[in-house]
Amino acid sequence: MWTATLTGLVALGISLFNLAELQQAPRVAVTLPHLVRIEPRAPQHTVHLFMQPTITTRFRAEDVEVITAIRLRLKAADPKAGEPRFRWNESGAWNYDYAANELKYDRTADPSPLVVTQDRPQQPTILFDSADWHLQALRYEGTLVLDRASTRTPITKPFCLVISQEALRTFKAAPERRFYELRDDMPSGAGSQPGCYGF
């Protein structure tokens, strides 16, 4: 009798725990990619920065999380360089053109809220554009900011981005609509520092 009662209490406790877990707001995790792409000579004298974060939740919940906006901040190590302003221009996808032997970007969506559930992680390719980012050979401290509907506290993911003199020369000599990769998993150089993207 006591065994049956104890088993029932344990089952009730597990059920109540699972119910409480389901009723909590989704716990969203954001992971930054190992590379970002830069288009230093985009149309209308702008600079494009492409980033593809992974937005997930490991736990099932009755409610969903909605990412209402994604913002990018970059602050140069040299205060005289100013702080460029970015906007989420659009979302897209990368496709390899085998005939031209090059990577091409295609626009797929306007900036819009992202619904995140355990069964529906998000991995948008976001195009941020800036009309006042005058590229210099500097280290930049960056932050990806994700606003969410469930709370006024946004999710922030810090990173750094280093433009070397070599990269700057390459970017300035680049033709229009040329993309370059900056990685954080390089064996040496700026991209070998954890969380720091380099050319």
C-alpha positions, -999 to +999 in steps of 0.1 A: +000+000+000+028+024+010+046+015-022+016+024-044+010+056-025+047+066-029+047+058-066+016+079-070+031+108-052+063+106-073+042+105-105+021+135-093+053+154-085+067+147-120+035+158-136+034+191-116+071+197-125+064+191-162+033+214-161+054+242-144+081+238-171+055+240-199+040+272-184+074+290-182+084+314-210+107+298-235+144+300-227+160+312-259+197+307-267+215+326-294+248+313-310+269+334-333+283+319-365+319+312-371+320+337-400+304+369-411+305+383-446+312+419-455+304+437-487+326+468-485+314+484-517+276+478-517+252+500-538+246+536-529+279+539-511+269+516-482+286+488-464+268+455-459+275+431-431+259+396-432+254+376-401+236+342-396+229+336-359+212+304-346+183+311-323+170+280-304+152+269-273+161+235-258+129+232-237+093+227-248+069+253-236+032+261-241+041+297-251+064+307-280+091+333-281+089+360-307+121+379-317+106+413-326+138+430-339+175+424-343+200+452-341+238+455-346+261+478-328+298+483-336+321+506-316+356+513-328+386+511-305+395+546-316+368+570-304+376+594-332+363+568-357+327+572-345+300+546-341+284+535-374+247+530-375+232+498-389+197+487-398+183+453-405+177+458-442+164+424-451+170+386-448+183+364-475+201+332-485+235+322-499+236+301-531+266+289-550+266+297-587+286+268-602+286+283-637+302+315-624+321+297-597+311+322-570+288+327-541+257+348-546+232+363-522+195+363-528+169+384-509+142+362-494+123+383-468+117+418-453+128+423-417+100+406-397+094+390-363+108+354-358+088+328-340+111+304-320+100+271-305+118+239-297+105+224-330+112+256-349+147+270-344+156+301-365+188+307-385+182+338-406+208+353-428+205+390-419+218+418-441+227+448-420+236+480-439+253+512-429+257+544-448+282+559-424+306+531-417+339+544-431+361+513-430+394+517-411+421+494-399+408+491-364+394+467-338+356+470-333+336+458-304+303+445-316+270+435-300+241+417-316+209+427-298+177+407-301+145+422-288+119+397-277+082+399-270+082+380-237+103+405-218+117+440-221+152+426-215+169+419-249+194+391-256+228+405-263+257+386-278+291+404-278+319+398-304+348+417-319+358+424-355+393+433-366+401+450-399+438+448-406+457+470-430+458+441-454+421+437-452+415+474-457+437+475-488+417+445-502+383+461-494+393+494-510+404+478-542+374+455-544+349+457-572+313+464-563+291+435-551+321+415-539+318+396-506+346+387-481+346+363-452+357+372-417+361+342-394+366+336-357+381+302-360+413+310-379+446+292-367+464+326-364+458+363-366+428+383-355+404+355-363+422+332-339+410+351-309+378+336-293+348+356-304+368+378-327+363+379-365+392+386-387+401+386-424 
